[in-house]
Amino acid sequence: MAKQVLRSDKLHPPIGVFSPAVKVPAQGHIIYVSGLTARTPEGKTHAPGDVREQTRYILENLKLLLAEGGATIDDVVRVVVYIRNMNDFKAIHEVRSQYFTKDPPASTMVEVSRLVNEDMLIEIEATAVTA
């Protein structure tokens, strides 16, 4: 899928692993991925208290879901990230940089007071576009 990152010299560059805007062709398939948390198949929280490991776990699960739709992590055009502590911004982006290695998606990150489980520190939803 061809995607084009949009930037403007009149705006401050992103301070994390994301693009200011992403333009995609209007044909193909759109995959909307609901908010993913670090819930294991057994229903427990993976790596309680470790935002890096929870982020990695979520992104690995995102790759699995995208593959079911014939997409890859490179097809992700937008993510929305909910975190319990904005001080985790840097740690989360360190992990994201290992997954979004070229033309990262547009992104919104917000701090929230709670997620579905007290042990969960991050939730990520995504939109991908395939040819």
C-alpha positions as a LaTeX table, in Angstrom:
\begin{tabular}{lrrr}
\hline
Residue & $x$ (\AA) & $y$ (\AA) & $z$ (\AA) \\
\hline
Met1 & 0.00 & 0.00 & 0.00 \\
Ala2 & 1.38 & 3.37 & $-0.99$ \\
Lys3 & 1.12 & 5.94 & 1.72 \\
Gln4 & 2.49 & 9.44 & 1.77 \\
Val5 & 3.63 & 11.19 & 4.93 \\
Leu6 & 2.61 & 14.84 & 4.98 \\
Arg7 & 4.83 & 17.38 & 6.73 \\
Ser8 & 5.06 & 21.17 & 6.83 \\
Asp9 & 8.16 & 23.24 & 7.53 \\
Lys10 & 5.81 & 25.62 & 9.36 \\
Leu11 & 5.11 & 23.01 & 12.06 \\
His12 & 7.38 & 21.61 & 14.76 \\
Pro13 & 8.51 & 18.09 & 13.83 \\
Pro14 & 7.09 & 15.20 & 15.88 \\
Ile15 & 8.90 & 14.43 & 19.13 \\
Gly16 & 7.92 & 10.77 & 19.04 \\
Val17 & 7.59 & 7.93 & 16.54 \\
Phe18 & 4.70 & 9.20 & 14.39 \\
Ser19 & 3.93 & 11.27 & 11.31 \\
Pro20 & 1.99 & 14.56 & 11.44 \\
Ala21 & $-0.41$ & 13.28 & 8.76 \\
Val22 & $-0.67$ & 10.35 & 6.36 \\
Lys23 & $-2.32$ & 10.36 & 2.93 \\
Val24 & $-3.49$ & 7.03 & 1.49 \\
Pro25 & $-5.14$ & 6.04 & $-1.79$ \\
Ala26 & $-8.94$ & 5.83 & $-1.66$ \\
Gln27 & $-9.05$ & 2.24 & $-2.90$ \\
Gly28 & $-8.29$ & $-1.01$ & $-1.16$ \\
His29 & $-9.35$ & $-2.21$ & 2.26 \\
Ile30 & $-9.44$ & $-0.42$ & 5.59 \\
Ile31 & $-8.82$ & $-2.42$ & 8.74 \\
Tyr32 & $-10.01$ & $-0.88$ & 12.01 \\
Val33 & $-8.41$ & $-2.52$ & 15.02 \\
Ser34 & $-10.18$ & $-2.04$ & 18.34 \\
Gly35 & $-8.19$ & $-0.96$ & 21.36 \\
Leu36 & $-5.68$ & $-3.68$ & 22.23 \\
Thr37 & $-4.41$ & $-4.16$ & 25.76 \\
Ala38 & $-1.82$ & $-6.51$ & 27.21 \\
Arg39 & $-4.41$ & $-9.20$ & 28.02 \\
Thr40 & $-3.08$ & $-12.73$ & 27.63 \\
Pro41 & $-5.17$ & $-15.57$ & 26.14 \\
Glu42 & $-5.80$ & $-16.66$ & 29.75 \\
Gly43 & $-7.27$ & $-13.24$ & 30.57 \\
Lys44 & $-4.40$ & $-12.04$ & 32.74 \\
Thr45 & $-2.33$ & $-8.90$ & 32.24 \\
His46 & 1.02 & $-9.45$ & 30.52 \\
Ala47 & 3.91 & $-7.80$ & 32.38 \\
Pro48 & 2.03 & $-5.81$ & 35.05 \\
Gly49 & 3.86 & $-2.56$ & 35.79 \\
Asp50 & 6.10 & $-2.73$ & 32.68 \\
Val51 & 4.91 & $-0.31$ & 30.00 \\
Arg52 & 7.67 & $-1.32$ & 27.57 \\
Glu53 & 6.71 & $-5.00$ & 27.66 \\
Gln54 & 3.00 & $-4.21$ & 27.49 \\
Thr55 & 3.62 & $-2.00$ & 24.44 \\
Arg56 & 5.67 & $-4.73$ & 22.75 \\
Tyr57 & 3.00 & $-7.34$ & 23.54 \\
Ile58 & 0.26 & $-5.14$ & 22.08 \\
Leu59 & 2.22 & $-4.39$ & 18.91 \\
Glu60 & 2.95 & $-8.10$ & 18.39 \\
Asn61 & $-0.77$ & $-8.82$ & 18.73 \\
Leu62 & $-1.52$ & $-5.98$ & 16.32 \\
Lys63 & 0.76 & $-7.67$ & 13.78 \\
Leu64 & $-1.18$ & $-10.93$ & 14.23 \\
Leu65 & $-4.55$ & $-9.25$ & 13.63 \\
Leu66 & $-3.28$ & $-7.31$ & 10.63 \\
Ala67 & $-1.94$ & $-10.52$ & 9.09 \\
Glu68 & $-5.45$ & $-12.00$ & 9.32 \\
Gly69 & $-6.56$ & $-9.17$ & 7.03 \\
Gly70 & $-3.62$ & $-9.43$ & 4.65 \\
Ala71 & $-1.86$ & $-6.37$ & 6.11 \\
Thr72 & 1.40 & $-5.62$ & 7.90 \\
Ile73 & 2.51 & $-3.07$ & 10.46 \\
Asp74 & 3.73 & $-0.94$ & 7.52 \\
Asp75 & 0.08 & $-0.58$ & 6.42 \\
Val76 & $-0.91$ & 1.17 & 9.65 \\
Val77 & $-1.82$ & 4.78 & 8.92 \\
Arg78 & $-3.11$ & 5.90 & 12.33 \\
Val79 & $-2.95$ & 4.84 & 15.97 \\
Val80 & $-4.65$ & 6.16 & 19.05 \\
Val81 & $-2.80$ & 5.38 & 22.26 \\
Tyr82 & $-4.28$ & 5.61 & 25.73 \\
Ile83 & $-1.79$ & 5.57 & 28.60 \\
Arg84 & $-2.08$ & 5.76 & 32.36 \\
Asn85 & 1.00 & 7.97 & 32.82 \\
Met86 & 2.32 & 10.51 & 30.31 \\
Asn87 & 5.77 & 10.06 & 31.88 \\
Asp88 & 5.86 & 6.74 & 29.95 \\
Phe89 & 5.89 & 8.61 & 26.60 \\
Lys90 & 9.61 & 8.07 & 25.96 \\
Ala91 & 9.57 & 4.37 & 26.91 \\
Ile92 & 6.58 & 3.71 & 24.67 \\
His93 & 8.20 & 5.46 & 21.72 \\
Glu94 & 11.42 & 3.52 & 22.22 \\
Val95 & 9.41 & 0.34 & 21.62 \\
Arg96 & 7.34 & 1.87 & 18.80 \\
Ser97 & 10.56 & 2.77 & 16.96 \\
Gln98 & 11.29 & $-0.97$ & 16.63 \\
Tyr99 & 7.95 & $-1.57$ & 14.87 \\
Phe100 & 7.27 & 1.61 & 12.90 \\
Thr101 & 10.64 & 1.83 & 11.19 \\
Lys102 & 9.65 & 3.71 & 8.03 \\
Asp103 & 6.95 & 6.36 & 7.58 \\
Pro104 & 5.29 & 5.87 & 10.97 \\
Pro105 & 1.53 & 6.36 & 11.29 \\
Ala106 & $-0.30$ & 9.47 & 12.37 \\
Ser107 & $-0.81$ & 9.23 & 16.11 \\
Thr108 & $-2.71$ & 10.57 & 19.07 \\
Met109 & $-1.63$ & 9.77 & 22.63 \\
Val110 & $-3.68$ & 10.71 & 25.67 \\
Glu111 & $-3.38$ & 10.04 & 29.37 \\
Val112 & $-6.42$ & 8.43 & 30.95 \\
Ser113 & $-7.25$ & 7.76 & 34.58 \\
Arg114 & $-8.15$ & 4.08 & 34.11 \\
Leu115 & $-8.12$ & 1.23 & 31.64 \\
Val116 & $-10.16$ & $-1.97$ & 31.80 \\
Asn117 & $-7.81$ & $-3.49$ & 34.39 \\
Glu118 & $-5.67$ & $-1.74$ & 37.02 \\
Asp119 & $-2.55$ & $-3.64$ & 35.84 \\
Met120 & $-2.88$ & $-2.36$ & 32.28 \\
Leu121 & $-0.80$ & 0.71 & 31.49 \\
Ile122 & $-1.48$ & 1.17 & 27.76 \\
Glu123 & $-4.13$ & 0.52 & 25.11 \\
Ile124 & $-3.61$ & 0.97 & 21.36 \\
Glu125 & $-6.17$ & 1.12 & 18.56 \\
Ala126 & $-5.09$ & 1.22 & 14.93 \\
Thr127 & $-6.27$ & 1.83 & 11.38 \\
Ala128 & $-4.54$ & 0.16 & 8.44 \\
Val129 & $-5.11$ & 0.48 & 4.70 \\
Thr130 & $-4.23$ & $-2.30$ & 2.25 \\
Ala131 & $-4.19$ & $-2.33$ & $-1.55$ \\
\hline
\end{tabular}
